[in-house]
């Protein structure tokens, strides 16, 4: 069951990557329409949303990131957060559905070390990478709700074989709450059996899904 779950997660991530690969500039309306077409509620229980985090570095990275976010989310005054100067930025530009995920839009995944480590490994390998256990930005920190995020790097057109930040567009971003993913599996176990979750620093999802 767990392998089937993660196979479906990888299929979703690679479908979104393929959609982004097919367009030089995806806009918010196109992204929403594509995610809606996936019918996620029926095929992927536990998935909180489907997002895209865009990579920015170099001169005026913060200003360029904010400009794109403001253009794509013009109906709301979303800001890059947390505020502050950084060498590079990876804000979530799109996240669908928006309802319940509002806090994630504009959030810089590079501001969380666990997320940055996983996103960096995703760049280097081209694989779908799971983060360490963390608290999703959608959740209140004090509630101690364990979550994780899957990252899949998206590269510039015709540069997919070169896995480095110089040709990086960003990442498909799939956030989950642990309890929502594993509870259906735990319910299917025979009486007396328990599901134990072991944490690694990062996880290549292919190790599960094979």
Buried (B, 14 or more C-beta within 10 A) or exposed (E): EEEEBBBBBBBBBBBBBEBBBEEEEBEBEBBBEBBEEBEBEEEBBBBBBBBBBBBBBEEEBBEBBBEBBBEBBEEEEBBBBEEEEBEBBBBBBBBBBBEEBEBBBBBBBBBBEBBBBBBBBBBEBBBBBBBBEBBBBBBEEEEEBBBBBBBBBBBEEEEBEEBEEEBBBBBBBBBBBBEBBBEEBEEEEEEEEEEEEEEEEBBBBBEBBE
